[in-house]
Amino acid sequence: MKHIDEYRNGALARDIAATIAQAAAPGRQYQFMEFCGGHTHAISRYGIEDLLPANVQMVHGPGCPVCVLPAGRIDDAIKLAMRPEVTLCTYADLMRVPASGGATLLRASAAGADIRMVYSTLDALRIAEAEPHREVVFLAIGFETTTPPTALAIHAARGRGLGNFSVFCNHVLTPPAMRAILESPPRLGGAKMRVDGFIGPAHVSTVTGTRPYRVLAAEFKKPVVVAGFEPLDVIHAILMLVRQVNDGRHDVENQYTRCVTAEGNRIAQEKMADVFELRPSFEWRGLGEVPFSALRLRTEYADIDAELRFAITTVPAMDNPACECGTILRGLKKPAACKLFGTVCSPETPMGSCMVSPEGACAAHWTYGRFRDRAAGRQSVRPEIPA
Ligand code: SF4
């Protein structure tokens, strides 16, 4: 199919892999993080790690929006949904993400909560219009990709005078999370992990552009290559990163030129800036509290803010202590290192958020790589790579 097949050409992928093998200096280790869950999915699905030389390794990052939402916020959503007057609208992936004590939105729905799965913010608006006697709350999650549609829905609700529509905002931002990874000691509990460069997110960057990564690349001296989600995009980005490391460069490069510009989508950025402001701090599953890493509604839209309307006060909650999602989201372990992986935890019975969404590292490994990992005897714990 035009515009898919051309980015999935196996012969070309093997040629690029051979070029990577030639470019990678034999005595040097390269460790790159793909920030985004879409890239994690592509790397697992197309076996990209199998094509790389042993000294070029990929680390999975925290860029899966479902994975990083902490249990306490899911608890909040469940409490909201259990209110008799509330209809909670959510994307389907969130239904099975574990909250505290093994609760999920799916279980709350089975217990009688009015929870509706939607494909877009417009679906939630339609429900609010059709059922004016219900308090319709949209559970908004995601990075910069899904934030503009939430902003548009808020504008539309205001424009249509929908007094029964509100948003429970959990939108998060990419650059502060990349910073948190790079500043890992001491913020991430002293755990140290080396990243030589990032594959920057694809869809996020269509909105933000590549500019926001420049400060990080310069400050931490780490190259960033924004890449598309197709396998040739990813392997090409790895080659670009290897070349930057060899040259001692730490530039922001754009592999995904067919969709991403330096400036991004100005209209989407303006809509976001009109509706949202930065939170001083927000908890991420795996990363803990990350300053200025999430958005909330501006006071001008306080009447549409579910957090204010329903006086939500988030109480931090514990994850399943046997679940390793936290260390996996920080790139410190691979999914197979978790004792529950493929035993009690699978996409049918997820014990942690990383096994729920296809973009989660555990789900991707389970779906595409669990047998390969075992057969290859791959190390499941990240070795510390000397600088
Ligand atoms: S395999 Fe399951 S329990 Fe283990 S880290 Fe992944 S999601 Fe958590």
Residues whose N, C-alpha, C, O or C-beta is under 5 A from the ligand:
A	BS01	SF4	A322 C323 E324 C325 P335 C338 L340 F341 C345 M351 G352 S353 C354 M355 C362
